[in-house]
Amino acid sequence: MRFSSFDEAYSDLRRLARPEPFTDREQRLFDAYAAQHFVCEAATDASEENKEQWILDYTLPVTWVFIGWRTDGSRWD
């Protein structure tokens, strides 16, 4: 995940955290976490222009599962 600004990165991480409002304590912890783990690095695009991008300083694990079934009773092979 790469973002063009800290605010964009912060908003996306907040969206992933949960939709409900944070308590004051949770907000302080979240703000500190974002400030600690988002880093700005130089990125070169196709036009060779240097631009900054904001990324997490660790790999964000992505976990997903596919659940499927057949409605006609046959086995899924």
C-alpha positions as CSV (number, residue, x, y, z in Angstrom):
1,M,0.0,0.0,0.0
2,R,1.5,3.3,-1.1
3,F,0.0,6.7,-0.5
4,S,0.7,10.2,-1.8
5,S,0.4,11.8,1.6
6,F,0.4,11.0,5.3
7,D,-3.2,12.0,5.6
8,E,-4.2,9.6,2.8
9,A,-2.3,6.8,4.5
10,Y,-3.8,7.6,7.9
11,S,-7.3,7.6,6.5
12,D,-6.9,4.3,4.8
13,L,-5.4,2.7,7.9
14,R,-8.2,4.1,10.0
15,R,-10.8,2.6,7.6
16,L,-9.1,-0.8,8.1
17,A,-9.1,-0.5,11.8
18,R,-12.9,-0.2,12.3
19,P,-15.8,2.0,11.4
20,E,-16.9,2.9,15.0
21,P,-15.5,6.0,16.6
22,F,-12.4,5.5,18.8
23,T,-12.4,6.3,22.5
24,D,-10.0,9.1,23.5
25,R,-7.4,6.5,24.6
26,E,-7.8,4.5,21.4
27,Q,-7.4,7.6,19.3
28,R,-4.2,8.6,21.1
29,L,-2.8,5.1,20.6
30,F,-3.8,5.0,16.9
31,D,-2.3,8.4,16.2
32,A,1.0,7.3,17.9
33,Y,1.0,4.1,15.9
34,A,0.4,5.8,12.6
35,A,3.1,8.4,13.3
36,Q,5.6,5.6,14.3
37,H,4.9,3.2,11.4
38,F,4.2,5.4,8.3
39,V,7.4,6.4,6.6
40,C,8.0,8.7,3.7
41,E,10.2,7.5,0.9
42,A,11.2,8.8,-2.5
43,A,9.6,7.0,-5.4
44,T,10.4,7.4,-9.1
45,D,7.5,7.1,-11.5
46,A,7.6,6.2,-15.2
47,S,8.5,9.8,-16.1
48,E,11.6,9.6,-13.8
49,E,10.2,12.3,-11.6
50,N,11.0,11.8,-7.9
51,K,7.9,11.9,-5.8
52,E,7.4,11.0,-2.2
53,Q,5.2,8.2,-1.1
54,W,4.0,7.0,2.3
55,I,4.2,3.4,3.2
56,L,4.0,1.2,6.4
57,D,7.4,0.2,7.7
58,Y,6.3,-3.4,7.7
59,T,4.4,-5.8,5.5
60,L,0.7,-5.7,6.2
61,P,-0.5,-9.3,6.2
62,V,-3.5,-10.0,4.0
63,T,-5.6,-13.0,4.8
64,W,-8.6,-14.2,2.9
65,V,-10.6,-17.3,2.4
66,F,-12.9,-18.5,-0.3
67,I,-16.0,-20.5,0.7
68,G,-18.1,-22.0,-2.0
69,W,-20.6,-24.7,-2.5
70,R,-22.6,-26.2,-5.3
71,T,-26.4,-25.9,-5.0
72,D,-27.0,-29.1,-7.0
73,G,-25.4,-31.4,-4.4
74,S,-22.4,-32.4,-6.5
75,R,-18.8,-32.3,-5.2
76,W,-16.5,-29.4,-5.8
77,D,-13.3,-30.8,-7.3
